[in-house]
Amino acid sequence: QVQLEESGGGLVQAGDSLRLSCAAFAQIFYGVGWFRQAPGKEREFVAAIRRSTGITYYADSVKGRFTIYGDSAKNTVYLQMNSLKSEDTAVYYCAARKAGGSLLSPDGMDYWGKGTLVTVSS
């Protein structure tokens, strides 16, 4: 059974940085993405990476502040989050897709972690 496990969430102040980790970057995955869900809102795309090419994708709201990258040796995907804002507060989920296709929609992902909470105080 495929398992994805996120870590690295916490409480920080606006302007701080956090790095989230997802033990997921196995060879069976086409790509891995990060999504987030704030209270009362739908789950939304944050960032994704294709395993074979390293091509990355970002939501406009995080572009220039967040970086997604993978470490194949550790089977881990990271989300480096800088210049955090209060609106980044959410539960962050790691998700993986088995085969080719869009990594930008929650509906296209095959496996999910349980999430890690990020709280940014202003």
C-alpha positions, 0 to 999 in steps of 0.5 A: 500500500502506498503511503505518503507522509508529510512533515514540517508544518507548524506555527510561524510569523508572517515573513518566516520560512518553513520547509515541508517534507513528503516521503513520496518520491518513489519511482512509481509516481509520475509526479508529486504535488502539494495542495492546501486547504484553508478553513471553509475553502476548497482544496487548492493547488500549490506546487507540483513536480514531474519526477522524470523531467523535474519540471515544476508548476506553481500557483500564482499565489506562491510563485516566487516564494515557494519552491518544490524539489525532490530528492530521489535518494531519499524518496522525498519531495520538499516544499520550501516556503519563504516570505510566508503570509497569513493567507498561507495558513492551511492544512498542506497535503502531499499527493502523487499521481501514478501516470501522465496527466495534469498535476494541478488538480486534486481530482487527478491525484491518486494518493494522498497524505494526511496533511500537515498544518501550517499556521502563519500569524500576522 
